[in-house]
Amino acid sequence: MEKDSVDMHDVARYAASMGWPLPKPKTALERLAEQFSSAAREEIRHDEVTGKPYRANLAVTTWQGSSQMTLWTDIDVAPRHIAHRSFQQRREQMIGDAVQLTFDVMHWNRVNEKDNPIEMPMDFTDDVQWRLNAPDEGEKVA
């Protein structure tokens, strides 16, 4: 029976059984650094004036020699040049995602010509405004 979708754990097990070389395991220190990065990425604070949530930490990806690294800075003490670089990098990630999504939608529409084409608007202005003005979780709407 042919599957439309696969679990990559099954694919990895099959590949390993066929002799595919397994990657070098991460060290305990590498795993701990990943856990700290994940915690830094997920930490949310609320603005004391507006009450709106914001990410507590800014990430800036940089290079040290041939190694890529991410430096974390508390948003409340980050100098402008670090905040600007972090925001620019996040914006570039969003643009990259939008471009790839457009390619994916274009391809799906081409190979599925008999179906109604999927349209994916890329102007997020209204979506952002709706969410900025939506009631907060638990807030009652009059």
N, CA and C of each residue as an Amber inpcrd file, in Angstrom:
protein
   426
   0.8400000  -1.1820000   0.0000000   0.0000000   0.0000000   0.0000000
   0.8890000   1.2500000   0.0000000   0.6090000   2.1580000  -0.9040000
   1.3850000   3.3930000  -1.0170000   0.8370000   4.4410000  -0.0590000
   1.7470000   5.1360000   0.6150000   1.3580000   6.1860000   1.5690000
   1.4850000   7.5520000   0.9140000   0.5500000   8.4380000   1.2450000
   0.6610000   9.8330000   0.7930000   1.5810000  10.6220000   1.7170000
   1.5710000  10.2870000   3.0050000   2.3600000  11.0100000   4.0030000
   3.2400000  10.0130000   4.7490000   4.3970000  10.4860000   5.1870000
   5.3280000   9.6020000   5.8990000   5.7830000  10.2390000   7.1990000
   6.1360000   9.3960000   8.1480000   6.7400000   9.8260000   9.4050000
   8.2520000   9.6970000   9.2040000   8.9950000  10.7790000   9.3780000
  10.4370000  10.7590000   9.1200000  11.1890000   9.8420000  10.0800000
  10.5910000   9.5060000  11.2330000  11.2200000   8.5200000  12.1160000
  11.2350000   7.1510000  11.4250000  10.1500000   6.8130000  10.7230000
  10.1040000   5.5620000   9.9620000  11.1220000   5.5830000   8.8310000
  11.2150000   6.7060000   8.1490000  12.1850000   6.8410000   7.0580000
  13.6050000   6.6890000   7.5970000  13.8980000   7.3370000   8.7370000
  15.2370000   7.2630000   9.3320000  15.5730000   5.8270000   9.7440000
  14.6080000   5.1450000  10.3640000  14.8460000   3.7410000  10.7530000
  15.1520000   2.8830000   9.5300000  14.3900000   3.0800000   8.4730000
  14.6060000   2.3130000   7.2400000  15.9810000   2.6370000   6.6420000
  16.3110000   3.9350000   6.5750000  17.5990000   4.3480000   6.0110000
  18.7490000   3.7650000   6.8280000  18.6390000   3.7920000   8.1520000
  19.6860000   3.2370000   9.0190000  19.8260000   1.7360000   8.7940000
  18.6990000   1.0490000   8.6130000  18.7540000  -0.4000000   8.3770000
  19.4070000  -0.7320000   7.0410000  19.4050000   0.2190000   6.1190000
  20.0250000   0.0310000   4.8040000  21.4850000   0.5080000   4.7840000
  21.9950000   0.9250000   5.9560000  23.3930000   1.3240000   6.0490000
  23.6540000   2.8150000   5.9460000  22.6140000   3.6240000   5.9170000
  22.8050000   5.0730000   5.8640000  23.5770000   5.5000000   7.1070000
  24.6320000   6.2930000   6.9650000  25.4170000   6.6770000   8.1440000
  24.6210000   7.6040000   9.0680000  24.6740000   7.2870000  10.3550000
  23.9750000   8.1070000  11.3430000  24.8220000   9.3280000  11.6860000
  24.1650000  10.4680000  11.9360000  24.9380000  11.6710000  12.2910000
  25.5720000  11.5290000  13.6660000  26.5980000  12.3320000  13.8730000
  27.2690000  12.3660000  15.1740000  26.2790000  12.9060000  16.2120000
  26.1150000  12.2120000  17.3400000  25.1830000  12.7030000  18.3640000
  25.6560000  14.0310000  18.9590000  24.6840000  14.8220000  19.4150000
  25.0070000  16.0840000  20.0630000  25.5370000  15.8080000  21.4590000
  26.4240000  16.6870000  21.8940000  26.9530000  16.5660000  23.2520000
  25.9180000  17.0910000  24.2430000  26.1170000  16.7490000  25.4960000
  25.2220000  17.2440000  26.5430000  25.2660000  18.7710000  26.5900000
  26.4420000  19.3780000  26.3730000  26.5680000  20.8260000  26.3850000
  25.7960000  21.4550000  25.2200000  25.8810000  20.8440000  24.0230000
  25.1270000  21.3480000  22.8670000  23.6180000  21.2770000  23.1270000
  23.1720000  20.1820000  23.7240000  21.7440000  20.0240000  24.0260000
  21.2880000  21.0410000  25.0700000  22.1140000  21.2900000  26.0750000
  21.7770000  22.2750000  27.1020000  21.6950000  23.6710000  26.4940000
  22.6390000  24.0140000  25.6260000  22.6190000  25.3220000  24.9580000
  21.3440000  25.4650000  24.1250000  20.9150000  24.3940000  23.4470000
  19.6680000  24.4240000  22.6770000  18.4690000  24.6560000  23.5970000
  18.4720000  24.0200000  24.7610000  17.3700000  24.2030000  25.7110000
  17.3280000  25.6450000  26.2160000  18.4920000  26.2240000  26.5000000
  18.5360000  27.6160000  26.9440000  18.0720000  28.5510000  25.8230000
  18.4800000  28.2830000  24.5900000  18.0370000  29.0990000  23.4530000
  16.5290000  29.0070000  23.2820000  15.9950000  27.8140000  23.4100000
  14.5500000  27.6220000  23.2910000  13.8180000  28.4080000  24.3760000
  14.3370000  28.3450000  25.5990000  13.7180000  29.0890000  26.7050000
  13.7980000  30.5980000  26.4470000  14.9360000  31.0650000  25.9430000
  15.1010000  32.4900000  25.6510000  14.1280000  32.9210000  24.5530000
  13.9410000  32.0860000  23.5500000  13.0390000  32.3880000  22.4360000
  11.5800000  32.4520000  22.9110000  11.2160000  31.6140000  23.8630000
   9.8220000  31.4990000  24.2990000   9.4410000  32.4600000  25.4270000
  10.4240000  33.0870000  26.0800000  10.0970000  33.9480000  27.2250000
   9.3120000  35.1780000  26.7750000   8.1430000  35.3380000  27.3590000
   7.2570000  36.4550000  27.0330000   7.0660000  37.3160000  28.2750000
   7.1140000  38.6190000  28.0690000   6.7770000  39.5760000  29.1160000
   5.5950000  40.4010000  28.6140000   5.0280000  41.1980000  29.5090000
   3.9340000  42.0800000  29.1290000   4.3240000  43.5230000  29.4380000
   4.1240000  44.3830000  28.4530000   4.4360000  45.7970000  28.6040000
   3.6320000  46.3700000  29.7650000   4.3330000  47.0810000  30.6680000
   3.6580000  47.5920000  31.8710000   2.6670000  48.7100000  31.5690000
   2.7590000  49.3420000  30.3960000   1.8250000  50.4130000  30.0390000
   0.6780000  49.8650000  29.1880000   1.0170000  49.1310000  28.1200000
  -0.0270000  48.6550000  27.1980000  -0.6060000  47.3060000  27.5930000
   0.1590000  46.5360000  28.3800000  -0.2830000  45.1890000  28.7320000
  -0.0620000  44.1790000  27.6250000   0.4650000  44.6240000  26.4850000
   0.6650000  43.7330000  25.3310000   1.9030000  42.8650000  25.5470000
   1.8480000  41.6260000  25.0350000   2.9870000  40.7230000  25.1810000
   4.1200000  41.0890000  24.2240000   5.3370000  40.8230000  24.6610000
   6.4970000  40.9910000  23.7840000   7.5320000  39.9350000  24.1560000
   8.3740000  39.6020000  23.1930000   9.4430000  38.6470000  23.4600000
  10.5040000  39.3190000  24.3150000  10.9120000  38.6350000  25.3710000
  11.8560000  39.2160000  26.3190000  13.2730000  39.2810000  25.7710000
  13.5880000  38.4360000  24.8040000  14.9670000  38.3310000  24.3270000
  15.0370000  38.4590000  22.8170000  16.0660000  39.1430000  22.3600000
  16.3190000  39.3080000  20.9320000  17.4640000  38.3900000  20.5190000
  17.2930000  37.7390000  19.3740000  18.3410000  36.8740000  18.8410000
  18.9950000  37.5510000  17.6430000  20.3070000  37.4760000  17.5930000
  21.0710000  37.9330000  16.4300000  21.9750000  36.7880000  16.0190000
  21.8050000  36.3540000  14.7730000  22.6510000  35.2980000  14.2370000
  23.8850000  35.9430000  13.6330000  25.0510000  35.3850000  13.9640000
  26.3150000  35.9380000  13.4900000  27.2790000  34.7870000  13.2400000
  28.4310000  35.1030000  12.7810000  29.4620000  34.0990000  12.4950000
  30.7030000  34.4000000  13.2970000  31.3210000  33.3430000  13.8140000
  32.6330000  33.4620000  14.4570000  33.5200000  32.4780000  13.7100000
  34.3430000  33.0240000  12.8230000  35.1180000  32.1520000  11.9330000
  34.1550000  31.4300000  10.9980000  34.1970000  30.1010000  10.9920000
  33.3030000  29.3260000  10.1260000  32.0940000  28.7860000  10.8960000
  31.9480000  29.1920000  12.1570000  30.8470000  28.7020000  12.9840000
  29.7480000  29.7470000  13.1200000  28.5160000  29.3110000  12.8510000
  27.3690000  30.1880000  13.0380000  26.9580000  30.1260000  14.5050000
  26.5900000  31.2740000  15.0500000  26.1520000  31.3070000  16.4360000
  25.0350000  32.3220000  16.5980000  24.2490000  32.1390000  17.6470000
  23.1790000  33.0710000  17.9630000  23.4950000  33.7290000  19.2990000
  23.4800000  35.0410000  19.2960000  23.6930000  35.8120000  20.5190000
  22.3440000  36.3380000  20.9870000  22.0870000  36.2330000  22.2840000
  20.8130000  36.6430000  22.8690000  21.0190000  37.8920000  23.7220000
  20.0750000  38.8400000  23.6110000  20.1310000  40.0810000  24.3810000
  18.7400000  40.3860000  24.9220000  18.6630000  40.7490000  26.1950000
  17.3950000  41.1620000  26.7930000  16.8980000  42.4060000  26.0540000
  15.6560000  42.3610000  25.5760000  15.1120000  43.4610000  24.7680000
  15.0860000  44.7840000  25.5290000  14.9350000  44.7270000  26.8590000
  14.8380000  45.9540000  27.6450000  16.1750000  46.6640000  27.8240000
  17.2800000  46.0100000  27.5170000  18.5930000  46.6550000  27.6360000
  19.3640000  46.6430000  26.3170000  18.7660000  46.0860000  25.2680000
  19.4580000  45.9760000  23.9790000  19.6880000  47.3540000  23.3690000
  20.9190000  47.6370000  22.9480000  21.1460000  48.8980000  22.2340000
  20.4510000  48.8490000  20.8630000  20.2230000  50.0160000  20.2980000
  19.4690000  50.1130000  19.0440000  20.0550000  49.2390000  17.9420000
  21.3880000  49.2150000  17.7800000  21.9760000  48.4690000  16.6680000
  21.6970000  46.9670000  16.7870000  21.6280000  46.4430000  17.9930000
  21.3180000  45.0180000  18.1770000  19.8340000  44.7750000  17.9190000
  18.9640000  45.6350000  18.4670000  17.5270000  45.4770000  18.2380000
  17.2150000  45.5630000  16.7430000  17.7970000  46.5390000  16.0700000
  17.5430000  46.7120000  14.6300000  17.9890000  45.4840000  13.8490000
  19.1650000  44.9800000  14.1550000  19.6750000  43.7930000  13.4480000
  18.7860000  42.5760000  13.6960000  18.3440000  42.3840000  14.9300000
  17.4650000  41.2740000  15.2590000  16.1400000  41.3790000  14.4990000
  15.5430000  42.5680000  14.4890000  14.2750000  42.7620000  13.7920000
  14.4460000  42.5580000  12.2860000  15.5580000  43.0440000  11.7350000
  15.8190000  42.8570000  10.3010000  15.9580000  41.3690000   9.9630000
  16.6640000  40.6190000  10.8000000  16.8350000  39.1940000  10.5410000
  15.5000000  38.4590000  10.6100000  14.6540000  38.8150000  11.5770000
  13.3310000  38.1890000  11.6610000  12.4860000  38.5340000  10.4460000
  12.5760000  39.7800000   9.9800000  11.8360000  40.2000000   8.7820000
  12.3110000  39.4240000   7.5580000  13.6130000  39.2560000   7.4200000
  14.1610000  38.4880000   6.2990000  13.6780000  37.0380000   6.3240000
  13.5660000  36.4650000   7.5420000  13.0340000  35.1030000   7.6640000
  11.5900000  35.0540000   7.1760000  10.7980000  36.0680000   7.5340000
   9.4030000  36.1150000   7.1000000   9.3120000  36.2310000   5.5800000
  10.1530000  37.0600000   4.9940000  10.1570000  37.2160000   3.5370000
  10.5470000  35.9020000   2.8740000  11.5820000  35.2510000   3.4050000
  11.9940000  33.9540000   2.8520000  10.8730000  32.9310000   2.9210000
  10.1490000  32.9070000   4.0410000   9.0130000  31.9880000   4.1690000
   7.9290000  32.3260000   3.1530000   7.6540000  33.6210000   2.9650000
   6.6100000  34.0370000   2.0190000   6.9870000  33.6740000   0.5810000
   8.2470000  33.8640000   0.2250000   8.6970000  33.5080000  -1.1230000
   8.5700000  32.0000000  -1.3400000   9.0290000  31.2070000  -0.3730000
   8.9400000  29.7550000  -0.5390000   7.4920000  29.2880000  -0.5640000
   6.6400000  29.8880000   0.2720000   5.2200000  29.5420000   0.2580000
   4.6210000  29.8470000  -1.1170000   4.9890000  30.9720000  -1.7120000
   4.4950000  31.3320000  -3.0370000   4.9340000  30.2960000  -4.0710000
   6.2080000  29.8860000  -4.0350000   6.6730000  28.8360000  -4.9500000
   5.8810000  27.5470000  -4.7570000   5.6470000  27.1660000  -3.4990000
   4.9300000  25.9230000  -3.1940000   3.4970000  25.9790000  -3.7060000
   2.8120000  27.1020000  -3.4710000   1.4360000  27.2650000  -3.9380000
   1.4000000  27.2470000  -5.4690000   2.3320000  27.9550000  -6.1050000
   2.3820000  27.9780000  -7.5700000   2.5600000  26.5620000  -8.1200000
   3.4400000  25.8020000  -7.5100000   3.6690000  24.4320000  -7.9780000
   2.4120000  23.5780000  -7.7900000   1.8180000  23.6270000  -6.5830000
   0.6210000  22.8190000  -6.3280000  -0.4730000  23.1660000  -7.3260000
  -0.6820000  24.4590000  -7.5530000  -1.7070000  24.8890000  -8.5160000
  -1.4010000  24.3760000  -9.9200000  -0.1310000  24.3620000 -10.3080000
   0.2280000  23.8970000 -11.6510000  -0.0400000  22.4040000 -11.8120000
   0.3190000  21.6040000 -10.8120000   0.1610000  20.1480000 -10.9550000
  -1.2550000  19.6770000 -10.6140000  -2.0860000  20.5820000 -10.1210000
  -3.4760000  20.2470000  -9.7990000  -4.4180000  21.1960000 -10.5420000
  -4.1880000  21.3150000 -11.8450000  -4.9400000  22.2680000 -12.6730000
  -6.4480000  22.0460000 -12.6380000  -6.8850000  20.8130000 -12.3960000
  -8.3210000  20.5060000 -12.4180000  -9.0320000  20.9970000 -11.1590000
  -8.2760000  21.2290000 -10.0870000  -8.8520000  21.7500000  -8.8500000
  -8.8530000  23.2730000  -8.8910000  -9.7010000  23.8650000  -8.0570000
  -9.6550000  25.3190000  -7.9180000  -8.2760000  25.7080000  -7.3980000
  -7.6650000  26.7280000  -7.9820000  -6.3420000  27.1240000  -7.4920000
  -6.4280000  27.6560000  -6.0640000  -5.3760000  27.3900000  -5.3140000
  -5.2630000  27.9330000  -3.9630000  -4.6520000  29.3180000  -4.0810000
  -5.3220000  30.2890000  -3.4830000  -4.7990000  31.6550000  -3.4710000
  -4.2810000  31.9530000  -2.0720000  -3.1100000  32.5290000  -2.0080000
  -2.4880000  32.8100000  -0.7230000  -2.0520000  34.2720000  -0.7280000
  -2.8650000  35.1670000  -0.1480000  -2.4930000  36.5840000  -0.1420000
  -1.2350000  36.8240000   0.6820000  -0.3940000  37.7070000   0.2070000
   0.8720000  37.9960000   0.8830000   0.8930000  39.3610000   1.5450000
  -0.1890000  40.1160000   1.4410000  -0.2740000  41.3970000   2.1380000
  -0.8560000  41.1120000   3.5150000  -0.0360000  41.2280000   4.5420000
  -0.4350000  40.8770000   5.9010000  -0.9540000  42.0810000   6.7010000
  -1.0580000  43.2270000   6.0750000  -1.4120000  44.4500000   6.7850000
  -2.7260000  44.2960000   7.5620000  -3.7840000  43.8540000   6.8810000
  -5.0760000  43.7160000   7.5540000  -5.0310000  42.6530000   8.6430000
  -4.3570000  41.5170000   8.3740000  -4.2580000  40.4370000   9.3630000
  -3.5810000  40.9390000  10.6440000  -2.4940000  41.6850000  10.4650000
  -1.7740000  42.2080000  11.6300000  -2.6620000  43.1890000  12.3940000
  -3.3540000  44.0700000  11.6900000  -4.2290000  45.0400000  12.3610000
  -5.3600000  44.3440000  13.1180000  -5.9410000  43.3070000  12.5190000
  -6.9990000  42.5510000  13.2010000  -6.4800000  41.9630000  14.5090000
  -5.3080000  41.3520000  14.4400000  -4.7680000  40.7110000  15.6470000
  -4.3170000  41.7300000  16.6920000  -3.7830000  42.8450000  16.2420000
  -3.3930000  43.8830000  17.1980000  -4.6080000  44.4320000  17.9470000
  -5.7380000  44.4560000  17.2770000  -6.9470000  45.0360000  17.8650000
  -7.9300000  44.0000000  18.3900000  -7.5650000  42.7430000  18.3460000
  -8.4310000  41.6910000  18.8710000  -8.4460000  41.7380000  20.3840000
  -9.5440000  41.3100000  20.9830000  -9.5680000  41.2640000  22.4580000
  -8.5100000  40.3030000  22.9760000  -7.9450000  40.6270000  24.1140000
  -6.9630000  39.7460000  24.7480000  -7.6580000  38.4780000  25.2060000
  -6.8700000  37.4170000  25.3980000  -7.4010000  36.1570000  25.9070000
  -8.1890000  36.4220000  27.1820000  -9.3900000  35.9210000  27.2660000
 -10.1860000  36.0510000  28.4750000 -10.9110000  37.3830000  28.5970000
 -10.6120000  38.3330000  27.7100000 -11.2680000  39.6380000  27.7560000
 -12.6700000  39.4980000  27.1760000 -13.6690000  40.0300000  27.8570000
 -15.0460000  39.9430000  27.3830000 -15.3100000  41.0060000  26.3380000
 -16.0090000  40.6050000  25.2880000 -16.3830000  41.5280000  24.2240000
 -17.7620000  42.0850000  24.5520000 -17.8990000  43.4090000  24.4840000
 -19.1770000  44.0460000  24.8500000 -20.2420000  43.8020000  23.8130000
